[in-house]
Amino acid sequence: MKKRASFTEQSVTFSQTVEFFYQTARIHGRSRKTHLIYEWVFGTFSKHLRGDVPLEAIDTATLRAYFSSRLEQGYRPSSLSMHYRTLHTLFAWAVRERLIRANPLDGIPKPKMPKIFPFMLDESQVVALVQACDTSSKYGCRNYAILLILLDCGLRLNELIGLRLDDVSLLQRSLKVHGKGAKDRIVYMGAKTAKALRHWIEVRGFKVGYADNLFISRTGEILKPRHVQYIIIEIGKRSGLKMRLSPHKLRHVSATLAVKHGMDTFTLQRLYGWENVQTAMRYVNAASPALREAHAKASPVDRLLEC
C-alpha cells in the first residue's frame, strides 16, 4: 500500500497541498460558503507567490510580506483576519499530515480586530416587526412563522431553509437544526413561536410534489435564500425601520435579547451553534443586564451627588 506523503519522503507544492486540503474539507462536510472563502484566500495567496512553490519554501518572511501587501491594498481588519485564519488552518492541517515540519504562521501574531458590538434593535422595534406581519393569507402565516423562528431561535439562513417537516417537534417545542460543518443540534422555541409554526404547517398542506422542507414557496419548492431575505426586508420596511434588515441581523438581535432576558453564555453557545465561546461572549458584553444594573447601583456621579 502506498504510504502517505510527508516531508521526510517528498516535497509537495502549494497547489498540491490546497488540492489535498479541499478533499479533506469535502469529506468533513464544509459548507459552500466556507469553500468560497478557501478559494478566495488560497487564490489570492497563490497569485502573491507568483508560481507554484514548494510548501516548505513558504516561510514567515513570505507571509509577513503577503499581509503587508494586503494592508497596502486597503484590506479591512476583518478581511485580513479572515486571510490569517484560513491560511493558519491550511498550514496547521499540513503539519498534522506531515507535509511540513511547522506552521510558518505561528511566528506571526493574529491581526488585531476592532471590538464591534453586534447589530441590535430595541424591544419596541422588535415588537413593531412582529406586528407588521400580515397573517390573513397562507403565505403571510408562513412569513410570520419564519420571522418568529429567526427571532426566537436565532437560526442561520441556511439552517432555516434546511429545516424539514420531520425536524419539528411541536410537542417538545423543538427543532432539529442542520448546522455548519454537518453538525446537527436541537434548539427550542417558545409557546407563541410553536403556535405560529403549528398554524403554518396546517395551512401549508402536503400535496404530491411538495418538497418535504418546512418552509416552501407558492409552487411547493424549497425557498431560496434570496426569497427569505426579501421577506425579511419587506417586513422591516412595513414596520417602519429605517435600516435594511436581513436574516443574519435577526440572529444578532435574537442572541442579544436572549442574553438580556437571562440566558447564560454556555447555553447561548450551544443553542446558537458556535464552536467558540468567545463568540457568545460578544453578546454577553453587549447586552448583559447585570452590567447595567451594577452601574446603576454604583454610579460614581449618582453616589457623589446623591442628596
Residue pairs with C-beta under 8 A, 6 or more apart in sequence:
3 9
4 97
4 98
5 12
5 98
5 99
6 97
6 98
6 99
7 56
7 98
7 99
7 100
7 101
8 98
11 54
11 55
11 56
12 20
12 54
12 55
12 99
13 52
13 53
13 54
13 55
14 45
14 46
14 49
14 52
14 53
14 54
14 55
14 58
15 46
15 52
16 55
17 55
17 90
17 94
17 99
18 38
18 42
18 46
18 90
20 97
20 99
21 38
21 90
21 93
21 94
22 35
22 38
24 93
25 34
25 35
25 38
28 181
28 182
29 181
29 182
30 38
30 181
31 158
31 180
31 181
33 158
34 180
37 82
37 86
38 86
41 82
41 83
41 86
41 87
42 86
42 90
44 83
45 66
45 83
45 87
46 52
48 65
48 66
48 69
49 58
49 62
55 94
55 99
55 100
56 100
56 101
58 104
59 104
60 104
60 105
60 107
60 108
62 104
63 87
63 104
63 105
63 108
64 108
67 80
67 83
67 84
67 108
67 111
70 79
70 80
70 83
71 80
75 83
77 111
77 112
77 113
77 114
78 113
80 111
81 110
81 111
81 113
84 105
84 108
84 110
84 111
85 110
87 105
88 103
88 105
91 100
91 103
91 104
91 105
92 103
94 100
94 103
95 101
95 102
95 103
117 282
117 285
117 286
118 252
118 255
118 256
118 282
118 283
118 286
119 249
119 252
119 253
120 252
120 253
120 256
120 286
120 287
121 129
121 241
121 253
123 257
125 239
125 241
126 151
126 253
126 257
128 239
128 240
128 241
129 147
129 151
129 235
129 236
129 239
129 241
129 245
130 144
130 147
130 148
130 151
131 239
132 235
132 236
132 238
132 239
132 240
133 140
133 143
133 144
133 147
133 235
134 140
135 141
135 144
135 199
138 203
138 204
139 218
141 196
141 199
141 200
141 203
142 200
142 203
142 204
142 215
143 231
143 235
144 196
144 200
145 193
145 196
145 197
145 199
145 200
145 215
146 160
146 215
146 228
146 231
146 232
147 231
147 232
147 235
147 250
148 189
148 192
148 193
148 196
148 197
149 155
149 160
149 175
149 189
149 193
149 197
150 160
150 232
150 247
150 250
150 251
150 254
151 250
151 253
151 254
151 257
152 189
152 190
152 192
152 193
152 254
153 175
153 177
153 187
153 188
153 189
153 193
153 254
153 271
154 187
154 250
154 251
154 254
154 255
154 258
154 271
154 272
155 163
155 175
155 177
155 187
155 247
155 251
156 179
156 180
156 247
156 248
156 251
156 273
157 225
157 228
157 229
157 247
157 248
158 225
159 177
159 178
159 179
159 273
160 215
160 228
160 247
161 213
161 215
161 222
161 223
161 224
161 225
161 228
162 177
162 178
162 213
163 175
163 177
163 178
163 213
163 214
163 215
164 212
164 213
164 214
165 201
165 212
165 213
165 214
166 212
167 175
167 176
167 177
167 178
167 214
168 174
168 175
168 197
168 201
168 214
169 175
169 176
170 194
170 197
170 198
170 201
172 188
173 188
173 189
173 190
173 191
173 193
173 194
174 186
174 187
174 188
174 189
175 186
175 187
175 188
175 189
176 184
176 185
176 186
177 184
177 185
177 186
177 187
177 273
178 184
179 185
179 273
180 273
183 273
185 270
185 271
185 273
187 271
188 271
189 197
200 215
201 214
204 216
207 220
209 220
210 216
210 220
211 220
211 221
211 222
213 222
213 223
215 223
215 228
216 222
216 223
217 223
217 224
217 227
228 247
229 246
229 247
232 245
232 246
232 247
232 250
233 244
233 245
233 246
235 245
236 243
236 244
236 245
251 272
252 283
254 272
255 268
255 272
255 280
255 283
256 283
256 286
256 287
257 287
258 268
258 271
258 283
259 268
259 283
259 284
259 286
259 287
259 288
260 287
260 288
260 289
262 289
263 271
265 277
265 280
265 281
265 284
266 277
266 280
268 274
268 280
268 283
268 284
269 276
269 277
269 279
269 280
272 280
274 280
285 291
296 302
